[in-house]
């Protein structure tokens, strides 16, 4: 009797509390049948999680009445908050594991090659799976034919470093059987977060007419030599301040706190320190107020692209081909012979980032800012 009177498959029903419309199921005018239950597994890093959000609108278009869950590490979950395409964010913990061992899905999109993520993708009950799983020998393997190219990319350095021309977005759209139409990542900022950024600018007497260049000084510690050395950043800041009359704001995370203080002290009023303990969203709001940003292949790059902030992207140990700037930036690729390498340690006296000159960065900034100005005039 209960099963007949309660609409268990309604997209607004969860069984624990009244739905958003505060009605019982009988004669409810808001009932919408849930057509598909979809699980995305992408744990980390935050930058990879952000650029993976590009698939969300395409999923919604293909499965309009689906219920979409995203399983993610807590450290990257801030990227997904307030995203209108996601019905539920599950943080990877014991509670989430318990839920996933009971629930069933129509589709699992597993995009993380971490073994624990692939293992979960294999264990979860679903009628269709794409991406990567873990077999009985503890080995990662592709679920579907469309995942094989991305799978091989992780095994073949020649394919990854020399032959591949596909961006990350093109590859994940192929994996999920979605037609790629140059969709970009999804970043939602609240009014409170944007007001935080505006208050920061006001406090430092920066107005909308100023050319504000953001310099992101870090790039994580996964790969060696991913960003410029502090003294080279100081030289760049002095050049930009003199030649472009630009105001500079320094970005970074907790690992860059000492570096940014060192740069700020050396540059004085020429560089404003944005702090190294901002949340992902307040960090993003500050980036959104920049005229352009200089960054390595890291979270700040993906934030700038998502928010349509012009970017000068610096590439040393990682592959530029996998990054889509959506025609709003310039890639500066080190011409050193050993790059890309994806090495965690480097013994070279002259590194890949040492080969990228400050004049080249400045000229690239001028180019993208003039391009931005022309677009404004056309509008």
Secondary structure, 3 states (H helix, E strand, C coil): CHHHHCCCCECCCCCCCCCCCCCCCCCCCCCCECCCEEEEECCCCHHHHHHHHHHHHHHHHHCCCCEEEEEECHHHHHHCCCCCCCCEEEECCHHHHHHHHHCEEEEEEECCCCHHHHHHHHHCEEEEEEEEEECCCCCEEECCHHHHHHHHHCCCHHHHHHHCCCCHHHHHHHHCCCCCCCCCCCCCCCHHHHHHHHHHHHHCCCCCCCCEEEEECCCCCCCCCCCCCHHHHHHHHHHHHHHCCCEEEEECCHHHHHHHHHHHHHHHHHEEECCCCCCHHHHHHHHHCCCEEEEECCHHHHHHHHCCCEEEEEECCCCHHHCCCCCCEEEEECCCCCCCCCCCCCCCCCCCHHHCCHHHHHHHHHHHHHHHHHHHHHC
